[in-house]
Amino acid sequence: MPDDTFKRPSTGMLFLLDVGENSPQQLTLVRLVMKGVRINHEDLWQSLSSLPEEKRMDRQVFEQSLEQLVKDEWIWRVEIEGKTIYSPRLKTNEGKPK
C-alpha cells in the first residue's frame, strides 16, 4: 500500500508510481503517451505494435485499456481536425488531476 505521507515534488508531472495499480496494458499505454506527449490514435497503435511481443496487446484490449485510462483521467483525449489525440494528464503532487 502506498505511503500517503510521501511528498512528490510539485512539478505537475504524472508519476508512473501513481498509476502503478493499473493493469500492465494500461501502464504500457501511459508510457507510450508520455513519450509522444501528443499522439494520435493510430500512431499510438503503431507504437504499441512495434514493442516487444510480451508488451503488445490485441486491438480490443488496446481500445478497452485506452478508454479506461481516459475515464480514470490518466490521459486526455481531444479531437483536433478529425483526429483523436492523446496526451498525458498532469497531476498535482497529491496525485489529483489538475
C-alpha positions as CSV (number, residue, x, y, z in Angstrom):
1,M,0.0,0.0,0.0
2,P,1.4,3.4,-0.9
3,D,2.6,5.7,1.8
4,D,0.2,8.7,1.6
5,T,2.6,10.9,3.5
6,F,5.3,10.6,0.8
7,K,5.6,14.1,-0.9
8,R,6.5,14.3,-4.5
9,P,7.9,17.5,-5.9
10,S,5.3,19.9,-7.1
11,T,6.3,19.6,-10.8
12,G,2.9,18.9,-12.3
13,M,4.3,15.6,-13.7
14,L,2.4,12.4,-13.9
15,F,4.3,9.8,-11.9
16,L,4.2,6.2,-13.0
17,L,4.2,5.3,-9.3
18,D,0.8,6.9,-9.2
19,V,-0.6,4.7,-11.9
20,G,1.1,1.6,-10.6
21,E,-2.2,0.0,-9.6
22,N,-3.4,-0.1,-13.2
23,S,-3.0,-3.1,-15.5
24,P,0.2,-3.8,-17.3
25,Q,-1.5,-2.9,-20.5
26,Q,-2.6,0.5,-19.1
27,L,0.9,1.2,-17.9
28,T,2.3,0.4,-21.3
29,L,-0.1,2.8,-22.9
30,V,0.6,5.6,-20.4
31,R,4.4,5.2,-21.1
32,L,3.7,5.5,-24.8
33,V,1.5,8.5,-24.4
34,M,4.2,10.1,-22.2
35,K,6.8,9.5,-24.8
36,G,4.7,11.0,-27.6
37,V,3.4,13.8,-25.4
38,R,0.6,14.4,-28.0
39,I,0.0,11.3,-30.1
40,N,-2.9,10.4,-32.3
41,H,-4.9,7.2,-32.0
42,E,-3.3,5.4,-35.0
43,D,0.3,6.4,-34.1
44,L,-0.3,5.1,-30.6
45,W,-1.4,1.8,-32.0
46,Q,1.6,1.7,-34.3
47,S,3.9,2.5,-31.4
48,L,2.4,-0.3,-29.4
49,S,2.7,-2.7,-32.4
50,S,6.5,-2.0,-32.6
51,L,7.1,-3.1,-28.9
52,P,8.5,-6.5,-28.0
53,E,5.9,-9.3,-28.2
54,E,5.4,-9.5,-24.4
55,K,4.2,-5.9,-24.2
56,R,1.9,-6.0,-27.2
57,M,-1.9,-6.4,-26.9
58,D,-4.7,-7.1,-29.4
59,R,-6.8,-4.2,-30.7
60,Q,-9.7,-4.9,-28.3
61,V,-7.5,-4.8,-25.2
62,F,-5.8,-1.7,-26.6
63,E,-9.2,0.1,-27.1
64,Q,-10.6,-1.0,-23.7
65,S,-7.4,0.0,-21.8
66,L,-7.2,3.3,-23.5
67,E,-10.9,4.0,-22.8
68,Q,-10.4,3.2,-19.1
69,L,-7.3,5.5,-18.9
70,V,-9.4,8.3,-20.3
71,K,-12.3,7.5,-17.9
72,D,-9.9,7.4,-14.9
73,E,-8.4,10.7,-16.1
74,W,-4.8,9.4,-16.5
75,I,-4.7,10.7,-20.1
76,W,-6.5,13.4,-22.1
77,R,-8.4,12.6,-25.3
78,V,-9.3,15.5,-27.7
79,E,-10.4,15.7,-31.2
80,I,-8.3,18.0,-33.5
81,E,-9.0,18.3,-37.2
82,G,-10.9,15.0,-37.2
83,K,-8.1,13.1,-35.4
84,T,-8.2,11.7,-31.8
85,I,-5.2,13.0,-29.9
86,Y,-4.0,11.7,-26.5
87,S,-1.7,13.4,-24.1
88,P,-0.6,12.8,-20.5
89,R,-2.8,14.3,-17.9
90,L,-0.8,16.4,-15.5
91,K,-1.3,15.6,-11.8
92,T,-0.5,17.7,-8.7
93,N,2.0,16.3,-6.2
94,E,-1.0,14.9,-4.3
95,G,-2.0,12.8,-7.3
96,K,-5.1,14.8,-8.0
97,P,-5.9,15.9,-11.6
98,K,-5.2,19.5,-12.5
